[in-house]
């Protein structure tokens, strides 16, 4: 959300809002290492370092791209037929010493608060980083590191920056900034990135899983999470950082941030219960992996709705998302899609769930800049807008990612050799191993495949064997 900029004196800047935005940016940055632990714990011990590196490299690559041209493409004035922003702020030109006001309605008590543009620039950078990092989970255990790094450059440039412009770039009231079509013409609601982040990444994960194909031995050998405590640690770091993601999107230390903090908490709690309920019914046991995955599903689903629904609506969204995502992760076995760490089942399905449910649960009693959903007298109008935004982003991301993935595959190659995959991508690609098993009398391969996974993540495995 970026209305008009101006050169402001230091005493024009609201210190509280600025501090909250900078703190939120730091929280969102922590989410990428948290995601690395979440994903890293779920892969085999012989590929955990590669998984960590695939996430960590996003910090380096996207951080540089954002300065050079990413920010201006995402938040500059409409250009190239409204596909992206212009190049006026390339190299972050014009941002040092500039300030901006919030996009809150004029009648709101926090209207007019100013914060440095660079605070906003850094906040949005962290969104760009974690979005592409999310995709890595769909192609775990089998991906060339430098091919992935090239993909990060291309996908961020061609997919994320334009979509961020559509969703996050708001036009200013004085007409000095012309933003994206989803935010300003369609007026679909996305408080913190259900479309731009989660549907976007989930659709891309689906496309790359198709391009790279199944892992060796899958689905008979699905591997197992090599370190479940890592998974829970990563989920906890994600939950902690998500307060910056959602409450930080209020762009101020204000009432709306408090609402988003609350809805984020209760939706996540409800999603854990929903996921574990499905595991108990289908498999007779709730799992730690299920609890961690349920939490992430709830966080994903509440992201677009966090500043538009009340706490009861948030509980409903979280519960529904936990149930639907737990059921969705089973479908990859039925469709033969090796989405290694359930990016599609959690982020695409969760993002769609939260984005569409805004059309039912949104209320202007929470945010006058939003709209009333079906349950609050708003009819089906907002639901229709939400659906158009969701499926436009899904379609664009899926098609472009499919093209980019195949181009990399036929040029430099996207997937490691079968031998390297079986031996372990950590040693093959990074000349390192995560653990020293010498004193345990075991090996990477033998230790990594002795126990079958349980719970919703292997939901239809036994059925597929029958």
C-alpha positions, 0 to 999 in steps of 0.5 A, spaced: 500 500 500 503 506 497 500 512 496 503 519 494 510 520 496 513 526 499 520 529 502 518 530 509 522 532 515 524 528 521 519 530 525 513 529 520 514 521 521 510 517 526 515 514 530 511 508 532 508 507 526 515 507 523 518 502 528 512 497 527 513 497 520 521 496 521 520 490 526 515 487 522 520 487 516 525 483 521 519 478 523 517 477 516 525 476 514 525 471 520 520 467 516 525 465 510 530 461 515 523 458 519 521 456 512 528 453 511 527 449 518 520 447 516 522 444 510 528 442 512 526 437 517 521 434 512 526 432 507 531 426 508 537 427 512 541 426 505 538 433 502 537 437 508 542 442 506 540 443 499 533 444 502 536 450 507 540 453 501 534 453 496 531 457 501 537 461 503 539 463 496 532 467 496 535 472 501 541 473 497 538 473 490 531 477 491 534 482 495 539 484 490 533 484 484 529 488 489 534 494 489 535 494 482 528 493 479 524 489 483 521 495 487 519 499 482 516 494 478 512 492 483 510 499 486 511 504 480 506 507 476 502 503 471 506 501 465 506 496 459 499 496 459 498 495 467 502 489 467 508 492 472 510 499 475 515 503 471 522 504 472 522 511 476 525 508 482 530 503 479 536 502 484 531 505 489 531 512 486 527 517 490 526 513 496 531 516 500 529 521 505 521 520 502 516 519 506 509 516 505 502 516 508 498 510 510 492 507 505 487 508 511 480 511 509 480 519 511 475 518 516 480 513 520 483 515 526 490 513 523 490 517 517 495 521 515 501 518 519 507 518 515 513 513 515 519 513 511 518 510 504 525 505 505 521 502 511 516 500 506 521 498 501 524 493 506 517 490 509 515 489 502 522 486 500 521 480 505 514 478 502 518 477 495 523 473 498 519 468 502 514 467 496 519 464 491 522 460 497 515 457 498 516 454 491 522 450 493 518 445 497 514 442 491 521 440 488 525 437 494 530 432 494 532 432 486 533 440 484 540 443 481 542 448 486 544 453 480 538 451 476 534 453 482 537 460 483 536 462 475 529 460 476 529 465 482 531 470 478 526 469 472 520 467 476 521 473 481 522 478 475 516 475 470 511 473 475 512 475 482 513 483 481 508 484 476 503 480 481 505 484 487 503 490 483 496 488 481 495 486 488 499 491 493 500 497 489 494 502 491 493 508 487 494 515 491 488 519 492 491 525 489 492 521 482 500 521 483 501 514 484 497 509 479 497 502 482 495 495 480 488 492 477 486 487 482 487 492 488 484 498 484 479 496 479 477 490 481 477 491 488 478 484 491 481 484 498 487 481 500 490 484 506 497 481 506 498 476 500 493 470 499 493 471 492 500 475 491 504 470 496 500 463 497 496 462 491 502 465 487 507 460 490 502 454 490 500 455 483 508 455 481 509 449 485 504 445 482 507 447 475 514 445 477 512 439 480 510 437 473 516 439 470 521 435 474 517 429 475 517 424 480 522 422 485 526 416 484 522 410 487 516 415 489 510 413 491 512 407 494 518 410 497 516 417 500 522 418 504 520 420 511 521 427 515 528 426 518 527 431 523 520 432 526 523 437 531 526 441 526 519 441 523 515 444 529 521 449 530 520 451 523 512 452 524 513 456 530 518 461 527 513 462 521 507 463 526 512 468 530 514 471 524 507 471 521 505 477 526 509 481 522 506 479 515 499 480 517 499 485 523 505 489 519 500 490 513 496 495 517 502 499 516 502 502 523 501 501 530 494 502 530 487 498 531 487 494 525 494 491 527 491 489 533 485 486 529 490 482 524 494 480 530 488 477 533 485 474 527 492 471 525 492 467 532 485 464 533 485 462 525 492 458 526 489 455 533 483 453 529 486 450 523 491 446 528 484 443 531 481 442 524 487 438 521 488 433 527 481 432 527 482 429 520 488 425 522 484 422 528 478 420 524 482 417 518 488 414 521 486 414 529 492 418 531 494 425 531 501 427 529 506 432 530 507 433 523 500 434 522 500 439 528 505 443 524 502 443 518 495 445 520 498 451 523 501 453 517 495 452 513 491 456 518 496 462 517 496 461 510 488 462 509 488 468 514 493 472 511 488 475 505 483 476 510 486 478 517 484 485 516 477 484 514 474 479 518 472 479 526 475 473 530 469 469 530 470 469 522 477 468 523 476 461 527 471 459 521 476 460 516 482 457 520 478 451 521 475 450 514 482 451 512 485 446 517 480 441 514 481 442 507 488 442 507 489 436 511 484 432 505 488 436 500 495 433 501 492 426 500 490 428 493 497 428 490 498 420 490 491 419 487 493 424 481 501 422 481 503 428 483 510 428 487 509 435 490 514 433 495 512 437 501 505 439 500 506 446 497 500 445 493 496 442 498 497 447 503 499 454 500 495 453 494 489 450 497 489 454 503 490 461 499 484 459 495 480 458 501 482 464 505 481 468 499 474 466 497 472 466 504 473 473 505 467 473 500 463 470 506 466 473 512 468 480 511 465 485 514 466 493 514 465 493 522 472 491 522 475 495 516 471 500 513 476 500 507 473 493 506 467 490 504 461 486 507 461 479 505 455 474 504 454 473 511 454 480 513 449 483 507 454 484 502 451 479 497 455 475 492 459 481 489 465 481 493 465 473 492 465 474 485 471 479 485 475 474 490 474 469 485 477 473 479 483 475 483 484 468 485 484 464 479 487 470 475 493 469 479 493 462 479 492 462 472 498 467 470 503 464 475 502 456 473 502 458 465 508 462 466 512 458 471 511 452 466 514 455 461 520 457 465 521 451 468 521 447 461 526 452 458 531 451 464 530 444 463 531 443 456 537 448 457 541 447 463 537 442 466 533 443 472 534 436 475 540 432 478 542 425 475 538 419 478 545 417 481 546 424 485 539 423 487 539 416 490 546 418 493 544 424 496 544 432 493 547 435 499 554 431 497 553 431 490 551 439 490 554 442 496 560 437 498 557 437 505 553 433 509 548 435 515 550 430 520 556 426 522 553 419 522 560 415 523 559 414 530 552 411 529 554 405 524 549 408 519 549 411 513 545 417 510 541 412 506 539 407 511 538 412 516 533 416 512 528 410 509 527 406 515 520 408 518 514 410 514 511 417 514 504 417 518 498 422 518 495 426 513 501 427 509 501 420 507 494 419 506 492 415 500 499 411 500 496 405 502 490 406 498 494 407 492 498 400 494 491 396 494 
